[in-house]
Amino acid sequence: MKLPLALAAVAATALTLTSCSSADSEPSSDALSVGVFFPGSISDTGFMESGYLGYQRMVETYGDRIDASYVEQVAAADYQQALQRFASTNDLVISVGGQTDADVRKIAAQFPDVKFVEIGGPADAVPLDNLAYYDPQQAEAEFLSGAVAASVSKTGTVGFVGGVELPAIVNAASAFQSGATLTRPDIRVLSPQYVGDFNDPAKAKQAASAEFSGGADVLGQIVNLGKQGLQQAAREAGGTMSGGPIPGDCSDPTYLGYVRTDIGTEIEYAVSSTLDGTWAAEQVPFGLTSDKGGTDYVLCSRDPAAAAALTKAKATVADGTVKLY
């Protein structure tokens, strides 16, 4: 059951906080209060929506043991105020997206009694006493994406489009190239295009068109709503691409497969570890090489070469014989 909790104006941005508990129940007086900060839209078909799906599972699973709320679509200039509001009313604050890192670290230092988790922040960031970092290891999934892309490329050239040029996205682009060269050492991988925004379809289409014009016929990507533009560019160029992080419909020939990165798994882990007393202020890896999972590649292409490339790439990630980035 979703109940409006408050409508707060932060600068020029309206923030709608939504509080959730299981149906027909109210949180107990000693319930864990959890605030989840989604700087983007929970309907972005990407990183934020993937996290929100986990938020919904969390509410269903823990019921009245938690008192959960979230905020979405916050302007960058308002991150600190939104995080401060959450920190003043919650036991656990979860921030989704590495773009919030500087603000999370500042606010966490001001609220030492509140636990903070940042999902998708720098993999080499040093945790604070009350701040843990959860790494989706998107590079692992993009390594698989690159391997599959190279296996089906007819031009011998592939490309990659990223949103904001954050460390995790840059690493993922490098891993895409590593996966491609694993499959075909002679493959040409164009320099990645960074849109500067995860949710701008027009800019994403422009970036994708540049890659297709450069000879690529298959693209990897990490954008959110920007995928609409990538898809348009791929169709106009007669190319293909990998979707994700939420697997979609394999009947669409534009997609040779989908990178699956389940950000919601990390939200659920943050809550479960806090409830059972195992939460720690540390770097926590997720993904293919972690026992916590959350990453995979869903193959749509029926090309045997693609299946073989995916199998080889997964084995390579597992045995650690190749540096991903």
PEGIHU-V749015 format. One record per pair of residues at least 4 apart in sequence whose C-alpha atoms are under 8 Angstrom apart, sorted by sequence separation. I is the first residue (numbers start at 1). J is the second residue. D is the distance in Angstrom with one decimal. If there is no record, write none. Layout:
I:J:D ; I:J:D
//
This chain:
9:13:5.9 ; 10:14:6.1 ; 21:25:6.8 ; 22:26:7.4 ; 27:31:5.8 ; 38:42:7.2 ; 40:44:7.4 ; 44:48:6.4 ; 45:49:5.6 ; 46:50:6.0 ; 47:51:6.3 ; 48:52:6.2 ; 49:53:6.2 ; 50:54:6.8 ; 51:55:6.3 ; 52:56:6.2 ; 53:57:6.4 ; 54:58:6.0 ; 55:59:6.4 ; 56:60:6.3 ; 57:61:6.0 ; 58:62:6.0 ; 59:63:5.6 ; 62:66:6.3 ; 74:78:6.4 ; 75:79:6.7 ; 78:82:6.2 ; 79:83:6.1 ; 80:84:5.9 ; 81:85:6.2 ; 82:86:6.4 ; 83:87:6.1 ; 84:88:6.2 ; 85:89:6.7 ; 86:90:5.9 ; 87:91:7.4 ; 96:100:7.7 ; 97:101:7.7 ; 100:104:6.0 ; 101:105:6.2 ; 102:106:6.4 ; 103:107:6.2 ; 104:108:5.9 ; 105:109:6.3 ; 106:110:6.8 ; 107:111:6.5 ; 108:112:6.4 ; 121:125:7.5 ; 127:131:5.5 ; 128:132:7.1 ; 137:141:7.5 ; 138:142:6.3 ; 139:143:6.0 ; 140:144:6.7 ; 141:145:6.3 ; 142:146:6.0 ; 143:147:6.3 ; 144:148:6.3 ; 145:149:6.1 ; 146:150:6.2 ; 147:151:6.4 ; 148:152:6.7 ; 149:153:6.2 ; 153:157:6.6 ; 165:169:6.1 ; 166:170:6.2 ; 167:171:6.1 ; 168:172:6.2 ; 169:173:6.2 ; 170:174:6.4 ; 171:175:6.2 ; 172:176:6.1 ; 173:177:6.5 ; 174:178:6.3 ; 175:179:6.1 ; 176:180:6.2 ; 177:181:6.2 ; 178:182:6.1 ; 179:183:6.6 ; 180:184:6.2 ; 181:185:4.4 ; 200:204:6.1 ; 201:205:5.9 ; 202:206:6.3 ; 203:207:6.3 ; 204:208:6.1 ; 205:209:6.0 ; 206:210:6.3 ; 207:211:6.6 ; 208:212:6.3 ; 209:213:5.9 ; 210:214:6.1 ; 211:215:6.8 ; 212:216:4.7 ; 223:227:6.1 ; 226:230:6.6 ; 227:231:6.0 ; 228:232:6.4 ; 229:233:6.2 ; 230:234:6.1 ; 231:235:6.2 ; 232:236:6.2 ; 233:237:6.1 ; 234:238:5.8 ; 235:239:6.2 ; 243:247:7.0 ; 244:248:7.4 ; 262:266:7.7 ; 263:267:6.9 ; 264:268:6.3 ; 265:269:6.2 ; 266:270:6.2 ; 267:271:6.5 ; 268:272:6.1 ; 269:273:5.9 ; 270:274:6.2 ; 271:275:6.2 ; 272:276:6.2 ; 273:277:5.9 ; 274:278:6.2 ; 286:290:5.2 ; 287:291:7.8 ; 289:293:7.8 ; 302:306:7.4 ; 303:307:6.8 ; 304:308:6.2 ; 305:309:6.0 ; 306:310:6.1 ; 307:311:6.2 ; 308:312:6.2 ; 309:313:6.0 ; 310:314:6.1 ; 311:315:6.3 ; 312:316:6.2 ; 313:317:6.2 ; 314:318:6.2 ; 315:319:6.2 ; 316:320:5.9 ; 317:321:7.3 ; 9:14:4.5 ; 10:15:6.8 ; 21:26:6.4 ; 43:48:7.3 ; 44:49:5.7 ; 45:50:7.4 ; 74:79:6.6 ; 87:92:7.7 ; 95:100:7.2 ; 127:132:5.5 ; 153:158:7.0 ; 164:169:7.4 ; 165:170:6.2 ; 180:185:7.6 ; 181:186:6.9 ; 211:216:5.7 ; 212:217:6.0 ; 234:239:4.7 ; 235:240:7.5 ; 243:248:7.4 ; 250:255:6.8 ; 273:278:4.9 ; 274:279:4.9 ; 285:290:6.3 ; 286:291:7.4 ; 287:292:6.8 ; 288:293:5.9 ; 301:306:6.8 ; 302:307:7.6 ; 316:321:6.0 ; 317:322:7.3 ; 8:14:6.0 ; 9:15:5.9 ; 21:27:6.6 ; 42:48:5.0 ; 43:49:5.3 ; 87:93:6.4 ; 108:114:7.4 ; 127:133:6.6 ; 150:156:7.2 ; 163:169:7.6 ; 181:187:6.0 ; 234:240:5.7 ; 250:256:7.7 ; 273:279:4.7 ; 286:292:5.5 ; 287:293:4.7 ; 288:294:7.5 ; 301:307:8.0 ; 316:322:6.6 ; 7:14:7.1 ; 8:15:5.3 ; 41:48:6.2 ; 42:49:4.3 ; 59:66:7.5 ; 86:93:6.7 ; 108:115:7.9 ; 150:157:7.6 ; 162:169:6.5 ; 180:187:6.8 ; 234:241:7.1 ; 250:257:7.1 ; 285:292:7.9 ; 286:293:5.6 ; 287:294:5.2 ; 288:295:5.8 ; 299:306:8.0 ; 7:15:6.1 ; 8:16:6.5 ; 40:48:6.2 ; 41:49:7.1 ; 42:50:7.9 ; 74:82:7.9 ; 108:116:6.6 ; 125:133:7.7 ; 150:158:6.7 ; 162:170:7.9 ; 195:203:6.1 ; 211:219:8.0 ; 286:294:6.3 ; 287:295:4.7 ; 288:296:7.0 ; 299:307:7.5 ; 7:16:4.9 ; 8:17:7.7 ; 39:48:8.0 ; 42:51:7.8 ; 59:68:7.2 ; 95:104:7.5 ; 149:158:6.8 ; 180:189:7.7 ; 195:204:5.9 ; 270:279:7.1 ; 286:295:7.6 ; 287:296:7.7 ; 6:16:6.5 ; 7:17:6.3 ; 38:48:6.3 ; 42:52:6.0 ; 83:93:7.9 ; 123:133:7.7 ; 231:241:7.7 ; 248:258:7.0 ; 6:17:5.6 ; 122:133:8.0 ; 162:173:7.5 ; 208:219:7.8 ; 247:258:5.2 ; 4:16:7.9 ; 5:17:5.8 ; 6:18:7.3 ; 104:116:7.9 ; 121:133:6.5 ; 123:135:6.3 ; 177:189:6.2 ; 195:207:6.6 ; 243:255:6.3 ; 246:258:7.3 ; 247:259:6.8 ; 4:17:6.7 ; 5:18:5.4 ; 118:131:7.4 ; 120:133:7.5 ; 121:134:7.4 ; 122:135:7.9 ; 160:173:6.5 ; 194:207:7.4 ; 240:253:7.5 ; 241:254:6.3 ; 242:255:5.5 ; 245:258:7.0 ; 246:259:7.3 ; 247:260:5.9 ; 4:18:5.1 ; 5:19:5.6 ; 104:118:7.5 ; 116:130:6.0 ; 117:131:5.6 ; 118:132:6.4 ; 119:133:6.1 ; 120:134:6.3 ; 121:135:6.9 ; 193:207:5.9 ; 240:254:4.8 ; 241:255:5.2 ; 242:256:5.8 ; 243:257:6.3 ; 244:258:4.9 ; 245:259:5.3 ; 246:260:5.6 ; 3:18:6.1 ; 4:19:6.3 ; 115:130:5.0 ; 116:131:4.6 ; 117:132:4.8 ; 118:133:5.0 ; 119:134:4.8 ; 120:135:5.3 ; 193:208:7.6 ; 239:254:7.0 ; 240:255:5.7 ; 241:256:6.0 ; 242:257:5.1 ; 243:258:4.3 ; 244:259:4.6 ; 245:260:4.6 ; 246:261:6.9 ; 2:18:6.6 ; 3:19:5.5 ; 114:130:6.7 ; 115:131:6.2 ; 116:132:6.3 ; 117:133:5.7 ; 118:134:6.1 ; 119:135:6.2 ; 120:136:6.2 ; 160:176:7.6 ; 227:243:7.7 ; 240:256:6.3 ; 241:257:7.5 ; 242:258:5.2 ; 243:259:6.0 ; 244:260:5.7 ; 245:261:4.8 ; 246:262:7.4 ; 2:19:6.0 ; 3:20:6.3 ; 101:118:7.3 ; 112:129:7.7 ; 113:130:7.4 ; 117:134:7.0 ; 119:136:7.3 ; 242:259:6.7 ; 244:261:7.3 ; 245:262:7.0 ; 2:20:4.8 ; 112:130:6.2 ; 193:211:7.7 ; 1:20:5.9 ; 2:21:7.2 ; 109:128:7.8 ; 173:192:6.7 ; 235:254:6.6 ; 1:21:6.0 ; 83:103:7.9 ; 87:107:7.8 ; 98:118:7.3 ; 101:121:6.1 ; 108:128:8.0 ; 217:237:7.8 ; 221:241:7.8 ; 234:254:6.8 ; 266:286:7.8 ; 1:22:6.0 ; 79:100:7.0 ; 83:104:7.1 ; 87:108:8.0 ; 93:114:7.4 ; 95:116:7.7 ; 97:118:7.0 ; 98:119:6.8 ; 100:121:7.9 ; 101:122:8.0 ; 190:211:7.1 ; 205:226:7.6 ; 208:229:7.8 ; 209:230:8.0 ; 217:238:7.5 ; 218:239:5.7 ; 219:240:6.5 ; 220:241:5.9 ; 221:242:6.9 ; 1:23:5.1 ; 91:113:7.8 ; 92:114:5.9 ; 93:115:6.3 ; 94:116:5.8 ; 95:117:6.2 ; 96:118:6.1 ; 97:119:5.6 ; 98:120:4.8 ; 99:121:7.4 ; 108:130:6.9 ; 204:226:5.3 ; 208:230:5.7 ; 212:234:7.7 ; 217:239:4.6 ; 218:240:4.9 ; 219:241:4.5 ; 220:242:5.4 ; 221:243:7.3 ; 222:244:7.8 ; 1:24:7.8 ; 80:103:5.5 ; 84:107:6.2 ; 88:111:7.9 ; 91:114:5.2 ; 92:115:4.8 ; 93:116:4.8 ; 94:117:4.7 ; 95:118:4.8 ; 96:119:5.0 ; 97:120:5.1 ; 98:121:3.9 ; 105:128:7.8 ; 108:131:6.7 ; 203:226:7.6 ; 204:227:7.1 ; 205:228:7.8 ; 206:229:7.8 ; 216:239:7.9 ; 217:240:6.4 ; 218:241:5.2 ; 219:242:6.5 ; 220:243:7.7 ; 231:254:7.0 ; 79:103:6.5 ; 80:104:7.4 ; 83:107:6.9 ; 87:111:6.8 ; 90:114:7.2 ; 91:115:6.3 ; 92:116:5.8 ; 93:117:6.3 ; 94:118:5.9 ; 95:119:6.2 ; 96:120:6.8 ; 97:121:6.4 ; 98:122:6.7 ; 190:214:7.6 ; 198:222:7.8 ; 199:223:6.8 ; 201:225:6.3 ; 202:226:7.5 ; 205:229:4.1 ; 209:233:5.6 ; 92:117:7.8 ; 94:119:7.5 ; 198:223:4.6 ; 199:224:5.4 ; 200:225:6.5 ; 201:226:4.0 ; 204:229:5.3 ; 205:230:4.9 ; 208:233:6.1 ; 209:234:7.7 ; 212:237:6.7 ; 105:131:7.6 ; 190:216:7.5 ; 197:223:7.9 ; 198:224:5.2 ; 199:225:4.4 ; 200:226:4.9 ; 201:227:6.5 ; 203:229:7.5 ; 204:230:5.9 ; 205:231:7.7 ; 208:234:7.5 ; 261:287:7.9 ; 80:107:6.9 ; 87:114:6.6 ; 198:225:6.6 ; 199:226:4.7 ; 201:228:5.5 ; 202:229:5.8 ; 205:232:6.8 ; 206:233:7.8 ; 212:239:7.6 ; 198:226:5.9 ; 201:229:4.2 ; 205:233:5.5 ; 209:237:7.7 ; 289:317:7.2 ; 139:168:7.4 ; 143:172:7.4 ; 146:175:7.5 ; 147:176:7.3 ; 151:180:7.8 ; 158:187:7.6 ; 165:194:6.1 ; 200:229:7.8 ; 201:230:7.3 ; 265:294:6.2 ; 288:317:7.5 ; 289:318:6.0 ; 42:72:6.6 ; 138:168:7.2 ; 139:169:7.9 ; 142:172:5.7 ; 146:176:4.2 ; 150:180:5.0 ; 156:186:7.9 ; 157:187:6.0 ; 158:188:6.4 ; 159:189:5.7 ; 160:190:7.4 ; 162:192:7.2 ; 164:194:6.3 ; 288:318:7.2 ; 41:72:5.7 ; 42:73:8.0 ; 137:168:7.9 ; 138:169:7.8 ; 142:173:7.2 ; 145:176:6.3 ; 146:177:6.0 ; 147:178:7.9 ; 148:179:8.0 ; 149:180:6.7 ; 150:181:7.5 ; 156:187:5.3 ; 157:188:4.6 ; 158:189:5.1 ; 159:190:5.1 ; 160:191:7.5 ; 161:192:5.7 ; 162:193:6.2 ; 163:194:5.4 ; 164:195:6.4 ; 165:196:6.7 ; 263:294:7.1 ; 34:66:7.0 ; 36:68:7.8 ; 38:70:7.2 ; 39:71:7.6 ; 40:72:5.7 ; 41:73:5.1 ; 139:171:6.0 ; 140:172:7.5 ; 143:175:4.7 ; 144:176:7.2 ; 146:178:7.1 ; 147:179:4.3 ; 148:180:7.3 ; 151:183:6.3 ; 156:188:6.1 ; 157:189:5.7 ; 158:190:6.4 ; 159:191:7.1 ; 160:192:4.9 ; 161:193:4.8 ; 162:194:4.7 ; 163:195:5.0 ; 164:196:4.4 ; 262:294:4.8 ; 31:64:6.7 ; 32:65:6.4 ; 33:66:5.7 ; 34:67:6.1 ; 35:68:5.9 ; 36:69:6.4 ; 37:70:5.8 ; 38:71:5.8 ; 39:72:5.4 ; 40:73:4.3 ; 139:172:3.9 ; 142:175:5.9 ; 143:176:4.5 ; 146:179:4.6 ; 147:180:4.3 ; 150:183:6.3 ; 151:184:7.2 ; 157:190:7.2 ; 159:192:6.4 ; 160:193:6.4 ; 161:194:5.9 ; 162:195:6.2 ; 163:196:5.4 ; 164:197:5.3 ; 261:294:5.7 ; 262:295:6.4 ; 31:65:4.8 ; 32:66:4.6 ; 33:67:4.6 ; 34:68:4.7 ; 35:69:5.0 ; 36:70:4.6 ; 37:71:5.4 ; 38:72:4.5 ; 39:73:4.9 ; 40:74:6.5 ; 138:172:6.0 ; 139:173:7.4 ; 142:176:4.9 ; 143:177:7.3 ; 145:179:7.1 ; 146:180:4.4 ; 147:181:7.3 ; 150:184:6.4 ; 161:195:7.3 ; 163:197:4.9 ; 164:198:6.3 ; 260:294:7.5 ; 261:295:4.7 ; 30:65:7.7 ; 31:66:4.7 ; 32:67:6.0 ; 33:68:5.8 ; 34:69:6.3 ; 35:70:5.5 ; 36:71:6.7 ; 37:72:6.5 ; 38:73:6.6 ; 39:74:4.8 ; 139:174:7.8 ; 140:175:7.0 ; 143:178:6.4 ; 144:179:6.0 ; 145:180:8.0 ; 147:182:6.6 ; 148:183:7.8 ; 163:198:4.3 ; 260:295:5.4 ; 261:296:6.8 ; 27:63:7.3 ; 28:64:5.8 ; 31:67:6.0 ; 38:74:7.6 ; 39:75:7.2 ; 139:175:5.4 ; 143:179:4.4 ; 147:183:5.4 ; 162:198:7.6 ; 163:199:7.8 ; 259:295:7.7 ; 260:296:5.0 ; 22:59:6.1 ; 27:64:4.0 ; 28:65:6.5 ; 39:76:7.7 ; 139:176:7.4 ; 142:179:7.6 ; 143:180:7.5 ; 150:187:6.7 ; 259:296:6.2 ; 260:297:5.6 ; 21:59:5.7 ; 22:60:5.6 ; 25:63:7.3 ; 26:64:5.6 ; 27:65:6.1 ; 28:66:7.8 ; 259:297:4.6 ; 260:298:6.9 ; 20:59:6.6 ; 21:60:7.4 ; 25:64:6.3 ; 27:66:6.0 ; 258:297:5.7 ; 259:298:6.3 ; 22:62:7.6 ; 23:63:7.8 ; 27:67:5.6 ; 39:79:7.6 ; 257:297:7.1 ; 258:298:5.0 ; 22:63:4.3 ; 163:204:8.0 ; 257:298:5.5 ; 258:299:6.5 ; 21:63:5.4 ; 22:64:6.4 ; 257:299:4.3 ; 258:300:7.7 ; 21:64:6.1 ; 161:204:7.6 ; 256:299:6.6 ; 257:300:4.6 ; 176:220:7.2 ; 256:300:5.2 ; 257:301:6.5 ; 21:66:7.1 ; 37:82:8.0 ; 51:96:7.5 ; 122:167:6.3 ; 123:168:7.4 ; 255:300:7.1 ; 256:301:4.9 ; 21:67:6.3 ; 37:83:7.3 ; 122:168:6.5 ; 161:207:6.8 ; 20:67:6.7 ; 21:68:6.7 ; 121:168:7.3 ; 161:208:6.5 ; 19:67:7.1 ; 20:68:5.3 ; 48:96:7.1 ; 120:168:7.1 ; 160:208:8.0 ; 19:68:5.4 ; 20:69:6.0 ; 19:69:4.1 ; 47:97:8.0 ; 250:300:5.3 ; 18:69:5.1 ; 19:70:6.9 ; 35:86:5.9 ; 160:211:7.6 ; 247:298:6.9 ; 17:69:6.3 ; 18:70:5.6 ; 35:87:8.0 ; 159:211:5.8 ; 17:70:5.5 ; 18:71:6.9 ; 158:211:7.9 ; 159:212:7.8 ; 169:222:7.2 ; 17:71:5.0 ; 16:71:5.9 ; 35:90:6.1 ; 15:71:6.4 ; 16:72:7.4 ; 33:89:7.7 ; 34:90:5.5 ; 37:93:7.5 ; 15:72:7.2 ; 33:90:4.8 ; 34:91:6.1 ; 35:92:6.3 ; 36:93:5.9 ; 37:94:6.0 ; 38:95:6.6 ; 39:96:7.1 ; 158:215:7.6 ; 159:216:5.8 ; 15:73:7.7 ; 32:90:7.9 ; 33:91:5.2 ; 34:92:4.9 ; 35:93:4.8 ; 36:94:4.7 ; 37:95:4.7 ; 38:96:5.5 ; 39:97:7.5 ; 157:215:5.9 ; 158:216:4.4 ; 159:217:7.9 ; 161:219:7.3 ; 15:74:7.0 ; 32:91:6.4 ; 33:92:6.4 ; 34:93:5.9 ; 35:94:6.3 ; 36:95:6.0 ; 37:96:6.1 ; 38:97:7.7 ; 157:216:4.5 ; 158:217:6.0 ; 159:218:6.5 ; 160:219:5.3 ; 161:220:6.4 ; 162:221:5.6 ; 163:222:6.2 ; 32:92:7.7 ; 34:94:7.7 ; 36:96:7.5 ; 155:215:6.8 ; 156:216:7.6 ; 157:217:6.6 ; 158:218:5.1 ; 159:219:4.8 ; 160:220:4.6 ; 161:221:4.7 ; 162:222:4.8 ; 163:223:5.0 ; 13:74:6.8 ; 39:100:7.9 ; 155:216:6.7 ; 157:218:7.5 ; 158:219:5.9 ; 159:220:6.4 ; 160:221:5.4 ; 161:222:6.5 ; 162:223:5.8 ; 163:224:7.9 ; 13:75:6.8 ; 155:217:6.4 ; 161:223:7.6 ; 154:217:7.2 ; 163:226:8.0 ; 153:217:6.2 ; 13:78:7.6 ; 153:218:6.2 ; 152:218:7.9 ; 11:78:7.0 ; 99:166:7.3 ; 10:78:6.5 ; 98:166:7.2 ; 150:218:7.8 ; 149:218:5.8 ; 98:168:7.9 ; 149:219:7.0 ; 10:81:6.9 ; 149:220:7.5 ; 10:82:7.3 ; 146:220:6.8 ; 145:220:6.4 ; 142:220:7.3 ; 149:241:7.7 ; 149:242:7.9 ; 145:242:6.7 ; 145:259:6.8 ; 142:259:7.2 ; 141:259:6.1 ; 141:260:7.4 ; 141:261:7.5 ; 138:261:7.0 ; 136:261:7.1 ; 183:309:6.1 ; 136:263:7.0 ; 136:266:8.0 ; 182:313:7.6 ; 134:266:6.9 ; 179:313:6.8 ; 119:263:7.8 ; 178:323:7.8 ; 179:324:7.6 ; 141:287:7.9 ; 178:324:5.9 ; 119:266:7.3 ; 140:287:7.1 ; 141:288:7.9 ; 178:325:7.1 ; 132:280:6.7 ; 133:281:7.5 ; 135:283:7.2 ; 137:285:6.8 ; 140:288:6.8 ; 132:281:4.2 ; 133:282:6.2 ; 134:283:5.9 ; 135:284:6.1 ; 136:285:6.5 ; 137:286:6.2 ; 138:287:7.6 ; 175:324:4.7 ; 131:281:5.2 ; 132:282:4.8 ; 133:283:4.7 ; 134:284:4.8 ; 135:285:4.8 ; 136:286:5.0 ; 137:287:5.7 ; 174:324:7.1 ; 175:325:5.0 ; 130:281:5.7 ; 131:282:7.4 ; 132:283:6.0 ; 133:284:6.1 ; 134:285:6.0 ; 135:286:5.9 ; 136:287:5.9 ; 152:303:7.5 ; 174:325:5.1 ; 129:281:5.8 ; 132:284:7.6 ; 134:286:7.3 ; 145:297:7.2 ; 117:270:7.2 ; 128:281:6.6 ; 144:297:6.8 ; 152:305:7.1 ; 172:325:7.5 ; 127:281:6.0 ; 141:295:6.4 ; 151:305:5.8 ; 152:306:6.4 ; 171:325:5.8 ; 44:199:7.4 ; 127:282:5.6 ; 140:295:7.9 ; 141:296:6.2 ; 151:306:5.4 ; 126:282:7.9 ; 127:283:6.9 ; 141:297:6.6 ; 126:283:7.9 ; 138:295:7.8 ; 149:306:7.9 ; 136:294:7.4 ; 148:306:5.2 ; 151:309:6.4 ; 136:295:7.7 ; 147:306:8.0 ; 148:307:7.7 ; 123:283:7.3 ; 148:309:5.8 ; 147:309:5.8 ; 148:310:5.9 ; 147:310:6.4 ; 144:310:6.1 ; 147:313:6.4 ; 144:313:5.7 ; 143:313:7.3 ; 144:314:6.8 ; 94:267:7.2 ; 94:270:7.9 ; 46:223:7.0 ; 47:224:6.6 ; 140:317:7.0 ; 46:224:4.4 ; 45:224:5.9 ; 46:225:7.0 ; 92:271:8.0 ; 44:224:5.5 ; 45:225:6.3 ; 44:225:5.1 ; 143:324:6.8 ; 140:324:7.3 ; 139:324:7.1 ; 139:325:7.7 ; 50:245:7.1 ; 50:246:6.4 ; 46:244:6.7 ; 47:245:6.5 ; 45:244:8.0 ; 46:245:5.5 ; 45:245:7.7 ; 46:246:6.4 ; 45:246:6.8 ; 54:262:7.9 ; 54:263:7.1 ; 55:264:6.2 ; 58:267:7.7 ; 54:264:3.4 ; 58:268:5.6 ; 50:261:7.6 ; 51:262:7.0 ; 53:264:5.9 ; 54:265:5.9 ; 57:268:7.7 ; 50:262:5.8 ; 51:263:4.6 ; 52:264:6.3 ; 54:266:7.9 ; 55:267:6.6 ; 50:263:5.4 ; 51:264:4.0 ; 54:267:6.3 ; 55:268:7.1 ; 58:271:7.8 ; 47:261:7.9 ; 50:264:5.7 ; 51:265:7.6 ; 54:268:6.3 ; 48:263:7.8 ; 51:266:8.0 ; 47:263:6.7 ; 51:267:6.9 ; 34:271:7.8 ; 32:275:7.5
//
